[in-house]
Structures are given as C-alpha cells and as structure tokens.
Amino acid sequence: MSSGEHRKKGLMGEICDPNSLFGMGNPLLDISAVVDKDFLDKYTLKPNDQILAEDKHKALFEEIVKKFKVEYHAGGATQNSIKLAQWMIQEPHNVGTFFGCIGKDKFGEILKQKAEDAHIDAHYYEQDEEPTGTCAACITGDNRSLVANLAAANCYKKDKHLDLEENWKLVEKAKVYYIAGFFLTVSLESILKVAKHASENNKLFCLNLSAPFICQFFKDNLMQVMPYVDVLFGNETEAAAFAKEQDFDTTDIKEIAKKAQALPKVNTKRPRIVVLTQGKDETTMALHDKVQTFPVLKIDPKDIVDTNGAGDAFVGGKIFQCFLSGLVQEKPLNQCVKAAHYAANVIIRRAGCTFPEKPDFK
C-alpha cells in the first residue's frame, strides 16, 4: 500500500499520517479512588499535588486498594496526551507513537492492550528487573493528589531502545514531538537526542513543565532541553515555580509567558510558543512579543468528575493534551486552543483519561 493510500483526513479536515506524532515518557497504571482527609494526612499528601513516591508512601498503594473502591486506568502524562490527540484526530489510526518502559507483568499487559484499544502505536521497552509503574490518584472532592511509583518507567534506556534502528525510524517519521517534564527524571539523554533531531530538521518539539518539583529540583536538566523547545506548556503553579527558579521577578502569568517565550532557542526558524493554563480561568499564549488569552468553556462544578491534574482544578489540565491534535493537523493556533478547550470540557466530566467513542468538535 502506498503512503498516499495510508493518508486520511482527520476530524478537523486535515490530512494526517501514521506515526506523525511522537511521545516518550513514563507509562503508568493509574489506581484511582475517592479517599478521605485522614488518608491524605497519614501520607502527608496535599489535596492537589503531583509527587514521586518515597519510602513513606510504599504502603499507600496497598492500603488504597484495600480501604477504598478503586478504578484502574492506563496512565502516564505523555501516554495520555498521545491517546487524547489520537481521539481528536480519529483517522488514520496510529497517528501517535509512544515509547516508554514497562515490566513483564500483568499490569504491563494491561497497558499494552489499552494502547492498542486507543489506536496508539506503542513500542515499550520491556524488562523484568522492575514491575510496571503505578500512580495512585487520591481524590477528595474536586481535588486530586497523584503519587507516582515509577518502578519500570524509571528504567528506560536510550541504548537499549531509542537507539535501535527500527525504533529510531519511527522517531524520524514524526513531525510533532511531545514529552512531559516528568521524563527529565528518567532519561535526559533520550530527550536531548529527540529534541536535537526535531531542531535540526525544523520539526516541532513540545515540552510540558509537568509539576513544580520539576522546575525546582530538575531545573538543570530542564534548561538543557529548553533551547530546543518550540512549544512550552504548563499550568499556573508550574509557571510560578519556573519563574521563581529562573529569577523572572514576576508572578504575573502573562509576563511569565513572555519571559519564557524569549529564552534562548537553537532553531530560530520557529519562534517559541508558550501556553499556560489556569484551571477554569483563561488560557494564556505567548508568541513573539504578543500575548493572547482564551476563555475556557464554562462547566457547572457539579458536572466535574475528574480534574486529573494538580494546579488545574477545573478544565486546564487537559488543554495541552488536546492542543497536540491541532498541531499535528497544522491548524491555526487559535483553532488548536479551541479544540483543546472543547476536549477538556468533555473529558473532565468523566473518570480517568476516558472519553466518548468520537468527538463532535466542529
């Protein structure tokens, strides 16, 4: 079959190719449950936060399953983002490629099946030293505290997977790349290899700040990647942490966006775009020296089922994930934001990173 026969129009009318969106990150199985304040206090968890599990959290994963009614969902920030972009695009299947590390176990098999069901072309590095990673989502009201036990996800190896010829060919096929900041804790060398490829070939490389602790404790890794970033995503709490660590001397979201946009960049053919969400409040986008704001679709708080993201108490947490579908389809930026707001409004009404069979975005 020729490449022309493979190419189909996506939902928004643009032609997409298989493997044109590439993501690499931490595949996790989400274990979600509505918990109480005592449970949060016991493990010193904030109602809205994203942290990596420490020794004191080891018993949490067993206790949450025993004490509360849990739901299992395929998770991991980047994998979910690729899945959501595929949903918005619809056809062809396998527009999104995903790389990450899992264990040779039951949870790993579940993740592989979930990826196939979502029409994602997932290529996992499978090893048997660590089990598949998990993420406890501790829900109280509209808040969600995430505790990630990376386990196998932390074992991704550039030389064992990314560098393999058949895998690197998939990287080369892509035109848009997305990596969450969480992966900076796992394999900086893998991120840099992909980022440099994108920059050298004038392709679009996107990065998400992901969490305040990334900006604070992994800022050296973050700033090694930043010169290659064409699109930077974050929410208001991440933006504040980033601004503080970079000595921006401002707490104004628009000024933070402008200063982040103006940071040094290798590929000067593409001016950096910065997209910062603020939950139910407007989304801010900086390009050149211009800052635009976009209102978020209104939603009744009683319709919110799952905010799925610290700092994004309402819709904002899903916006960047769906923005990707517009980028892959080469839509105007304002249309990317509208598509993202639409998808966010749909998904926040559902448990986990789930969605209807088809979107009805026009």
C-alpha positions in Angstrom: 0.0 0.0 0.0 1.4 3.4 -0.9 1.8 6.2 1.6 -0.9 8.1 -0.3 -3.4 5.3 0.4 -2.5 5.5 4.1 -3.2 9.2 4.4 -6.7 10.1 5.6 -8.4 13.2 6.7 -8.7 13.7 10.4 -11.7 15.0 12.3 -10.9 18.7 11.6 -10.5 18.1 7.9 -6.7 18.0 7.7 -4.6 15.1 6.3 -2.6 13.2 8.9 0.0 10.4 8.5 0.5 7.4 10.8 3.4 8.0 13.3 3.4 11.8 12.7 3.1 12.5 16.5 5.8 11.1 18.8 5.7 10.9 22.5 8.1 9.4 25.0 7.5 9.2 28.8 6.5 7.2 31.8 3.8 4.6 31.2 1.9 4.1 34.4 -1.2 2.2 35.5 -3.5 4.7 37.4 -5.1 3.5 40.6 -7.9 6.0 41.3 -10.0 6.2 44.5 -12.1 8.7 46.4 -10.3 8.9 49.8 -10.7 10.9 53.0 -8.6 13.6 54.6 -7.3 11.2 57.2 -5.7 9.2 54.4 -4.1 12.3 52.9 -2.8 13.3 56.3 -1.4 9.9 57.0 0.8 10.1 54.0 1.4 13.8 54.2 -0.3 14.5 50.9 -1.6 17.8 49.7 -5.2 17.7 48.2 -3.8 19.0 44.8 -0.3 17.8 44.0 1.9 15.5 41.9 4.8 13.8 43.6 7.1 10.8 43.2 6.6 8.1 45.8 9.1 7.9 48.7 9.7 5.1 51.2 7.0 6.6 53.4 4.5 6.1 50.6 5.2 2.4 49.9 2.2 1.1 52.0 -0.1 3.6 50.3 -0.5 1.6 47.1 -1.6 -1.5 49.0 -3.8 0.4 51.5 -5.7 2.4 48.9 -6.8 -0.9 47.2 -7.8 -2.5 50.5 -9.6 0.5 52.0 -11.3 2.2 49.1 -13.1 1.3 45.9 -10.5 1.7 43.1 -10.6 2.1 39.4 -7.7 1.2 37.1 -6.9 3.3 34.0 -3.9 3.4 31.7 -2.0 6.5 32.7 1.2 8.5 32.5 1.1 12.1 31.3 2.6 11.7 27.9 0.9 8.4 27.0 -2.5 10.0 27.9 -1.6 13.1 25.8 -0.9 10.9 22.7 -4.1 9.0 23.3 -6.2 12.1 23.5 -4.6 13.6 20.4 -5.5 10.3 18.5 -9.1 10.5 19.8 -9.4 14.1 18.5 -7.9 13.1 15.1 -9.8 9.7 14.8 -8.4 8.6 11.5 -6.0 7.2 10.4 -5.2 5.0 13.4 -1.6 5.1 14.9 -1.0 8.8 14.2 0.6 8.7 17.7 3.7 6.7 18.5 4.7 6.2 22.2 7.9 4.9 23.8 8.4 4.1 27.5 9.4 1.3 29.8 7.2 -1.4 31.4 7.6 -4.6 33.3 7.0 -8.1 32.0 3.9 -8.5 34.2 0.1 -8.3 34.3 -0.1 -4.5 34.6 2.3 -4.2 31.6 -0.1 -6.4 29.5 -3.0 -4.2 30.5 -1.1 -1.1 29.3 -0.3 -2.8 26.0 -3.9 -3.7 25.5 -5.1 -0.2 26.4 -2.7 1.4 23.9 -4.0 -0.9 21.2 -7.6 -0.1 22.1 -6.8 3.6 21.8 -5.1 3.0 18.3 -1.7 4.2 19.6 1.4 2.6 18.1 3.1 1.9 21.4 6.6 0.4 21.4 7.6 -0.4 25.0 11.0 -1.3 26.3 10.1 -4.4 28.4 12.4 -5.5 31.2 12.0 -7.9 34.2 14.0 -6.1 36.9 11.2 -3.7 37.9 7.4 -4.1 37.8 5.2 -1.8 35.7 4.9 1.6 37.2 1.7 2.8 39.1 0.2 6.1 40.1 -2.2 6.4 43.0 -4.8 9.1 42.3 -6.2 10.1 45.7 -9.4 12.1 45.0 -11.1 14.4 47.6 -13.9 16.5 46.2 -12.7 18.3 43.1 -9.1 17.7 44.1 -6.7 15.0 43.0 -3.4 14.1 44.6 -1.1 12.0 42.5 1.6 9.8 43.9 3.7 8.1 41.2 5.8 4.9 41.8 7.8 4.9 38.5 9.3 1.5 39.0 9.8 0.2 35.5 9.1 3.6 33.9 12.4 4.7 35.6 14.3 2.1 33.7 14.1 3.4 30.2 17.4 3.1 28.4 18.4 5.1 25.3 20.9 2.5 24.1 18.6 -0.4 24.7 15.5 1.1 23.0 15.6 4.6 21.4 18.9 3.9 19.5 17.7 0.7 17.9 17.3 1.2 14.2 13.7 0.1 13.9 12.7 2.4 16.8 14.7 5.5 15.6 13.0 5.2 12.2 9.7 5.8 14.0 11.2 9.0 15.6 12.3 10.2 12.1 8.8 9.7 10.7 7.2 12.1 13.2 6.7 15.8 12.6 5.5 16.8 16.1 7.2 15.6 19.3 5.8 15.8 22.8 7.5 14.9 26.1 6.3 15.7 29.6 8.8 17.2 32.1 8.4 14.1 34.3 10.7 12.2 31.9 13.5 14.6 32.8 13.9 12.5 35.9 14.4 9.3 33.8 16.4 9.8 30.6 17.7 13.3 29.8 20.0 11.8 27.1 16.9 10.3 25.3 15.0 13.6 25.4 18.1 15.5 24.1 18.5 13.1 21.2 14.9 13.6 20.1 14.9 17.3 20.7 18.1 17.8 18.7 16.6 15.8 15.8 13.5 17.9 15.8 15.5 21.1 15.9 17.9 20.1 13.1 15.0 19.1 10.9 12.8 22.1 11.7 10.2 19.9 13.3 8.0 20.8 16.2 9.3 19.8 19.7 6.9 20.3 22.6 7.6 20.1 26.4 5.4 20.3 29.4 6.7 21.7 32.7 4.6 18.9 34.4 5.0 19.8 38.1 6.6 22.4 40.3 9.2 19.9 41.6 10.5 19.5 38.0 11.1 23.3 37.8 12.7 23.3 41.2 14.8 20.1 41.6 15.4 19.2 37.9 16.0 22.7 36.6 19.4 21.9 35.2 18.0 19.1 33.1 15.1 21.2 32.1 17.3 24.1 31.0 19.5 21.8 28.9 16.4 20.9 26.9 14.8 24.4 26.8 16.8 25.7 23.9 15.2 23.1 21.7 11.6 23.7 22.9 9.2 25.1 20.2 6.0 24.8 22.3 6.2 25.0 26.1 3.1 24.0 28.2 2.4 24.5 31.9 -0.2 25.5 34.4 -0.2 28.4 36.8 1.5 26.7 39.7 4.2 25.2 37.4 4.7 28.6 35.8 5.1 30.3 39.2 7.7 27.8 40.2 9.5 28.1 36.9 9.5 31.9 37.1 10.9 31.8 40.6 13.7 29.4 39.7 14.6 31.5 36.6 14.6 34.8 38.6 11.9 36.3 36.3 11.0 38.6 39.2 7.3 38.5 38.4 4.2 36.5 39.4 2.1 37.8 36.5 1.1 34.9 34.2 1.3 37.0 31.1 4.8 38.3 31.9 6.0 34.8 32.8 4.7 33.6 29.4 6.6 36.4 27.6 9.8 35.8 29.5 9.7 32.1 28.9 9.0 32.7 25.2 12.1 34.9 25.0 14.5 32.4 26.4 17.4 31.4 24.1 16.5 29.0 21.3 18.5 26.9 18.8 16.1 26.7 15.9 15.4 30.4 15.2 13.1 29.5 12.2 10.4 28.7 14.7 9.6 31.3 17.4 8.8 29.6 20.7 5.1 29.4 21.7 4.2 29.3 25.4 0.8 28.0 26.5 -0.1 28.4 30.2 -3.4 27.1 31.6 -5.1 28.4 34.8 -7.8 25.9 35.5 -11.2 27.4 35.0 -9.6 30.8 34.2 -8.4 31.9 30.8 -5.6 30.2 28.9 -2.6 32.4 28.1 -0.5 32.0 24.9 2.7 34.0 24.1 4.2 34.2 20.6 6.8 36.7 19.5 6.1 39.7 21.8 2.4 39.2 21.7 0.3 37.6 24.5 -3.2 36.3 23.8 -5.8 35.0 26.2 -8.6 32.5 25.5 -11.6 31.9 27.8 -12.2 28.3 28.9 -15.6 26.8 28.2 -17.9 27.1 31.3 -18.8 24.0 33.2 -21.0 23.5 36.3 -18.8 22.3 39.2 -21.4 19.5 39.8 -20.6 18.1 36.4 -16.9 17.7 37.2 -16.0 14.0 37.7 -12.2 14.1 37.4 -9.9 17.1 37.3 -6.9 14.8 36.6 -4.1 17.3 37.4 -2.6 19.3 40.2 -3.0 23.0 39.9 -5.7 22.7 37.2 -8.7 22.5 39.5 -11.1 22.6 36.6 -10.5 22.2 32.9 -7.0 23.5 32.3 -5.2 20.2 32.9 -6.5 18.6 29.7 -5.9 21.6 27.4 -2.3 21.0 26.4 -3.0 17.3 25.6 -5.7 18.2 23.0 -3.7 21.1 21.7 -1.4 18.5 20.1 -4.1 17.2 17.8 -4.3 20.6 16.2 -0.6 20.9 15.9 -0.3 17.6 14.1 -3.1 18.7 11.7 -1.3 22.0 11.1 -4.3 24.0 12.3 -4.0 27.8 13.2 -3.0 28.3 16.9 -6.4 29.7 17.9 -8.1 26.7 16.4 -5.7 24.4 18.4 -6.7 26.2 21.6 -10.4 25.9 20.8 -10.0 22.2 20.1 -8.2 21.8 23.3 -10.9 23.6 25.3 -13.6 21.5 23.7 -11.9 18.2 24.5 -11.0 19.4 28.0 -14.7 20.2 28.7 -15.7 16.7 27.5 -13.0 14.7 29.4 -13.3 16.5 32.7 -16.8 15.1 33.0 -15.5 11.5 33.0 -13.4 9.3 35.3 -9.7 8.9 34.4 -8.4 9.7 31.0 -11.5 8.4 29.2 -13.8 9.8 26.5 -16.7 9.0 24.2 -16.2 7.0 21.1 -16.0 10.0 18.9 -15.7 13.8 19.5 -18.2 16.2 17.9 -15.9 19.2 17.6 -16.6 21.4 14.6 
